[in-house]
Amino acid sequence: MPVPSDSVEFLAHLRQTRAFTDEPVSDADLHSILDVMRWTGSAGNAQPWQFIVVRDAAARKALSQSVDSMNWLADAPLVLVVVLEEGKTSTRMHDLGRMDERILLAAQALGLGAGIVSFWNTEAKEHGRTVLQIPDGWVLFSAVGVGHPSNSTAPSRNGGRKELTDLVHWDRFGPGSE
């Protein structure tokens, strides 16, 4: 049985994966991730989402062309897209953040890697809507590429993590709050 420190270590070392092998994600692993997605909480238990599973190589490639920074998505064997009902944007964005993180955690727990992409501008959202044939009333914000991580992972562009002393304030914000 894992000890609590093992679970914290697992969470602390979760990273984006943007390079994958050609090995497909098994149906069993996909269904495990989908079940985690189904059980992910949402504000008021509204479950304001639908899921699109993208395995088709041509669709993944077309989706990856939504924004330059997501070109790696074409090489992910599996892309999971969560579309949200329009309305209540701030609550829906919180729900989506929970969902995307849960997908990353489920993938890591299964020995897979995953990376989130954002359809951050109007052109990207429209391109993604067209590729995935998303109807009116539904909004596309992000997608998660999932697969077996390749051995060649690029180092973080920002050099890792800041020290806690650069991030944490005690009892109030600002200098001298240590």
Secondary structure, DSSP 8 states (H G I E B T S, - for coil): ---HHHHHHHHHT------B-S----HHHHHHHHHHHHH---GGG---EEEEEE--HHHHHHHHTTSGGGGGGGG-SEEEEEEEESS-HHHHHHHHHHHHHHHHHHHHHTT-EEEEEE--SHHHHHHHHHHHT--TTEEEEEEEEEE-B-S-----TT-S---GGGT--SSSSSTT--
